[in-house]
Structure formats: structure tokens, C-alpha cells
Amino acid sequence: MSLVHERYLSRTERAVAIMAREEPVVYEGGAYADALDAQTLASYEKNGFLVLDGVFDDTETQALLDEVVRLSNDPVIRRREEAVTERGSDVVRSVFAVHKLSQKLAALARDPRLLDVARQILGSEVYLHQTRANLKPGFTGKEFYWHSDFETWHVEDGMPRMRALSCSVLLTDNTACNGPLMLMPGSHLHFISCKGETPEENYKSSLKKQETGIPDELSLQLLAEQGGVHAATARPGSVIFFDCNTMHGSSSNISPWPRANVFMVYNSMENTLGDPKYGLAPRPEHIATREAFEPLKPLRQPEYQ
């Protein structure tokens, strides 16, 4: 086992721990692609996330929202494993692998307004580790508890290093009332080792409600006291980029106003998946790409109408 793997041990019987990150946040000095200016890149490196307003115009955003609604209402897709419903309900929570289910969302992943940011930060060519549409309807949309995506991807998918980032394209207003994404600035610089074994096929329940790989409350309190909590409120068409190890979550939506986004994970071609930890079986391909992928090429004139 390599030093990096030993450093990021999690879900064992040992005590929980907070460990310093050993890898860069911005790779190759941010010179691999030209998307963000130096000040914006430095903000991402410091905080572990960016909120960029107005990346997509109203027409583009509406077309993307219409496509997400179409996918979530399609009875054929709703019967597929890619569609995840809320616990005890037939309300769709997420639809995975949307880049394979929709030409428009496949084009979105290659839009240089997104792709070149990922290439610049990760310092390499990238591929899609995961994509999904997330829906949080009014009154009934449930929470996503605090977690680091890297902790899950490292343990359950065998992702070696912190060389991936998430991109959330907001398709509706994200307000203080409808359960916006919350992030802890600076938390990406610390890895939280979680306690407890991972059940086989954990994804079947964790995608509805995560109960394994959950940080302890003391660690969460320390991270929050150090960096605070930022609620990423923004208009439709805005984009949130955040590091794979940034602590994040969202509360339930008890407002009347729904929330929806397209969520894409860009992983470096130099950080492809190994074996999951502890002899776990690999998660399905629609959740964690490991069998067939290639570097994404920018689509210079994407159209969403």
C-alpha cells in the first residue's frame, strides 16, 4: 500500500482523525489551461470552491432545466438503476450518468466554460468520473448530510489522490430558503478519517441517505469554527466548482420553491480508479467510471436549445 493510501485511511475501527492534505489543490501552477484569472484561482486554492455567477444565459439555463425535468419524468428512465428516489417515496432525488442519457448534457460536460476550468485546476486532461441531475422539490426535498466526496470515492471507488473536482450548474434559484449547497471554506486542506465499516452495496442506501463515511461532529465543529460555513446562494445559470475534499452538504427543502442542478465530477486522467478498499466490490459504472472513458475535448460552440 502506498503512502498516499495509508495517509487517507478511513472507515476502520481506529479512532477518527483529522489529517493534513498532502497534495496540491491547483496542479501545474494553474498553467495547463487558461480559464480563470490568477485572483480567482487563488480564491479557489484558499477556500476549496468558487461560485461563478451568470456563466449560462437564461435561454441556455431554461433549455438545460427542461432537459433535466424531461429525464426525471421519463417513465423508462425512472425504472432504470440510474434513477434514485427519496427513501419511502417515488420522488426522484437524482438521475445518474446523465451525459449518457442526454446529448444536451453530454455537450454541457464538454462546454469550455466548465471543462477548461477543470483542466486548469487539475493540471491535466480530464474525464467524467460521475454525472447526475439533482432535484430537490419544494416541501419534500431531503437533505444531503455533511461529507467529503473524496472520502467516499477513495474508499468505495479506489480514487488514489485528491485530483478531482465537482461542478454544479444551477438551473433554479438557490436561496437561503430552499436548501442550497453549503460548503466549509478551507476544509479541503484536511482529510477527516471516518469510523465504521462499509456495508456491501452501500450505494443502494447511501445515495438516498448517507450513513457511512459521515464525519464526526467534533471534526465538523472544528472545521466550521476554523473556516465558517458558506451557503452558496446564486441565480440560475451560475456554476459552483469545488474540490473533491471540500466538506459540503445541504439541508432539506421545506420551502415551496424547487432546486435543481446538473452535477459533474471531472477527474484527472492521471488519477484513474484503482481497486476499492477492504475488498469491496466496485460500484456500478453509472456511479463511478472505470471501464470505458477518454479525455474530454472542448466543444467550442455547444448548443442547448
N, C-alpha and C positions, 0 to 999 in steps of 0.2 A: 504493500500500500504506500502511495507516495505521501510526501509531506503535506501537500495541499489537502488530500483526502483525510489524513489524520487530524489536520488542523480544524476541519469542519465536521467533526463527528457530531451526530445528533441522533435523538430517539434511541438512546441507550438507557441503562439503569443507573448510570452515573449522575451526579448532581448537575443541575442546569449551570450554564456558564455563559459569560459574555466574552467573546474573543475578538481581538483586533483584526480587521480585514488585512490580508496580506498582498492584495493585488491592486493595480490601478483602478481608478474609476473611469478616466478618459485614457484610451490607449493611443500609442504612437503620437503623443503630444497633440492629438486632435487635428493632425495634418493630413489624414488619409483622404478626407473629402472636405468640401467647402460648403457648409450649410449654415452653421451657427457662427456668430462673431465671437471674439475672444471673451468678452464680458459675459455673454450668455453661457458659453461653455464653462467658464469659471463658476458661474452660479450653479450649474448642474453638478459640477465636480464637488462643490461645497455642500449642497443641500441634498443631492441624490435625486432631484426631479426638476422638471420645468413645466410651466403652464404657458403655452403659446396661444394667444387669442387670435381669432379670425383667420386661421390657416385655410379653411374652406369657406366659400361664399354660401349664401342662403340657398341658391339653386342646387349646388353640389350636395350640401348637407341634407336637404329635403329628399333628394334622389337616393342618398345612402340610407336615410331613415326609412323610406318607403321599401327599400330592398330588405332591410332587417325585419320590418313588420311582415313582409311577404314570406320570408323564410320561417319566421316564428309561427305563422298561421297556416303554413302548408301542412296538410294532414299527413302527407308522405314523410316529410322531414320530421314531424313530431313523433312519428313511430320509430325513427332511427335512433341509434345509440348516441349520435351527436347531440340530440336534443335532451337537455337536462331540465327537469321540472322541480318546482319547490317541494319540500317534504310534505306529504299528505295532501298534495294538490296536483291538478293538471296544468297549472300556470307555468309557462316556460320561463326558466331562470336564465339559461344560456343555450346557445347553439354553437357547437364547436366545429372546427375545420371549415369555417365559412369561406375561406379562399378556394376551397374545392367545391363548394356548393353554389357559388355565385361568381360569375365573370366580373361583375362590378366590384366585388370585394377582393377578388384576386388582383384587379387593377389597382385598387386602393393600396394594397401592400407594396406595390411597385412604384407608387407615386413618389417622385423625388423629394417632395416636401416632407415625407416621412422617411423614406429609405436612405436618403443622403445624410440625414441626422444620425440614423443608426450606424451607418458606415463610418461616419466621422468619429462618433463617440467610441465605438468598438474597435476602430483602427484596422478594419479588415472587410472583406466581403462577408455577407451575412445570408442566412436562410431563415425560414419561418419555423421556429420551434413549436409554436401553437398559435391558433387564432380562434376567436369566438365573438359572438354578439352577446352582450349582456343586457338584460332587461330587468328593470325594477319598477313594476307598475304601481300606480297610486294605490294607497291604502294597504296593499298586500305584499309589496316587495320586501324581501327579508335581507338581513344584514350579511356582510362578509366580515368575519372577525379578524382582528389584527394578525398579520403573518408576514413573513418574508417569502417571496416566491422562490428564491434560490434555495432555501432550506428544503422545500418540497421537491424542487427539480433535482437537487443534489442527491437526496435520499431515494426518492421514488423513480427518478429518471436517469440517474447517473451523470448529471451535468457536472463536469470536472471543476470549472472555475467560474468566478463572477465576471463573466464576459458576455452578458446578455442584457437586454433592456426591454421594457414593455412600453407600448404606445397605445394610448386610449383616445380614440377620436370621438368627441362628444357630439351626439346627434340631437340632444334636447338640452334645455336649460338645466344646469346643475346649480341648485340654490342651496342655501343653508337648511331648507325645509325638506328636500326630497332625497336625503341620504347620499350626499356627494362623497366622492373618494376623499379619504383623509390620509395624510402622509406625515411621518415624523422626520423633519429635517435633520440631516446628519446621521440618521440611524443606519444608513448604508455602510458606514465605516465600522460597524460592529456586527459580528455574527452571533446570534442567540442560539445556543445549543438547547434543544427541547428534550424533554424527558418522555419516555414511554415508547413501547414497540409499535410498529406499523402493521396493522392487520393486512392480510392478503386482500387484494382487490379493494384497497382502501378508497380508491377514486369513486367507487359506486355510491359511497355515502358522503365523502369529503366534498364533492362538487356541489352537493346540496347544502351541507353544513360541515365545516371543517372542525374536527375534534382531535385530530392527531397533528403533531407539528405546530402546536399552539405555544407561543412564548408564555413564560410565567409572568404573573402580574408585577412582581418586583422588577424584573428586567424591563417590562414595558414602562413602568413608572420612571425608572432611571433614564430611559431613552427620551421619554416625554419631558422630563424635567431638564434634560440637557439641551434638547433642540426644539421643544414645543410640539404642537400638532397643527398642521395646516389643512384646512378644508378647501379643496380645490373647486371653488365655485367659479363657473365660467359659462359663457354663452355657447349655443350650438355652433359647431364649426371650429371650436377650439380643440387643441390637442395637448394631452399630458404625456410627457415622456418621463419614465422613472426607472432607476437602476434596479436590477433583479433582486438586490438585497435590501431595498428600502422597505421599512416597516410601513404597512398600509392596511386599510380596512374601510368599511363604511357601515353606517347604521341602517336600520330598517326605514322604509319609506311609508310613513303614516300620513303623508300629505295627499291631496288629490292629483298631484302632478307627476306623471311617469318620468323615468330616467332611462336612457338607452345609450349605449356606446358600442363601437367596434373596437375590440381589444386584440392587439397583435404583439407577439413576442419575437423579436429579432435576436438571433444567436449568432455568434461569430463562427465562421467556417473553421476556425482554429479551436473551437470549443465544443465539438460534436459529442454526442452522448456516449458514455460507457455503460457498464452494467449497473443496474440499481443496487443499492446497498442491501446487505443482510440476506442475500439470496432472494429478494423479492422478484416477482415476475415483472417484466416491462409493462408499463401501461399501454393502452391501445394507441395506435398510430395517430388517431384523430386528436389525441391529447398531448402526445409527445412524439415529434417526428424523429425517427431514427432509421427508417428503411429506404426511403426514396426522397431525395431533395437535391437541390442545386443552388448555387448562388443566385440571388435575385438581381435582375438587371433593371435599371430605372426605365420607367415608361414615361417618356418625356411629355406626352400630351394625353394623359388619361381623361376619359370622358365617363360621366356617371349618369347621364340622363337616359 
